[in-house]
Amino acid sequence: MKIRALIVDDEPLAREWVRNGLQNEPDVEVIGECGDGFEAVRTIAAEKPDLVLLDVQMPGLDGFGVLASVEPEKLPAVVFVTAFDRYALKAFEAHAVDYLMKPFSGERLHQAVERARASIDRSASKDLKTQLRALLDDIERERQYPEWLLIKKEDRSVFLRVEDIDWIESARNNVRLHVGKDVYVYHETTTGIEARLDPKHFFRIHRSTIVHIERIRDMHPWFNGDYAVTLKDGTRLTLSSTYRERLKDFRRLAV
């Protein structure tokens, strides 16, 4: 059985080194190379590789962000290529197929491919996906909040920087992300996305509304304990009395 492999690294020489090393693996077919994390997510979704040799430290969207952006059922086997810290190495040892510390030898690459081959051949492939999800859970706890969201828009997917979101509103089982004059629909509940946002920057003002605190121009009392909230672009929102008490917690977080 051919193992379809994807190489992801922002350094061309590193990609070349991995590609040349894989020429010694007759059952491994390199189906592509990606120079950044965004391209990697799109390629994984389109090509569905069996194995990804994934650099951890890349500008924009790093290796962890790549895995977090791939649908769980589409996660391939992953060999990390890294010069990362000891915490990450422990996580790799616990959850990943293997990791390669830069610089690595051809023999070490062969060992990593052997481990990947064994994992792919296992009938219990769900175990591999479970390990990767466990790794992502560990990393998310360490990093806490995502920097990017992958948004499906019509027939394409786009990456949206979380910091660019002005405010969020509920839309049945989705949320609508307001970014300037653009609006993106994201498949998540309001409570679900609230849990993924840094509370130092995003504040829930209503059961159906979350706002980026830096976008608020002013607030003033309205009716029945509610507050009128005006954003810098003139958008008018409501801080309900139910969420007004959270302002005290927010002030403590912002200090």
Summary of the structure (lengths in Angstrom):
residues: 255
radius of gyration: 21.8
end to end distance: 57.5
largest distance: 72.8
contacts: 762
relative contact order: 0.09
helix: 40%
strand: 31%
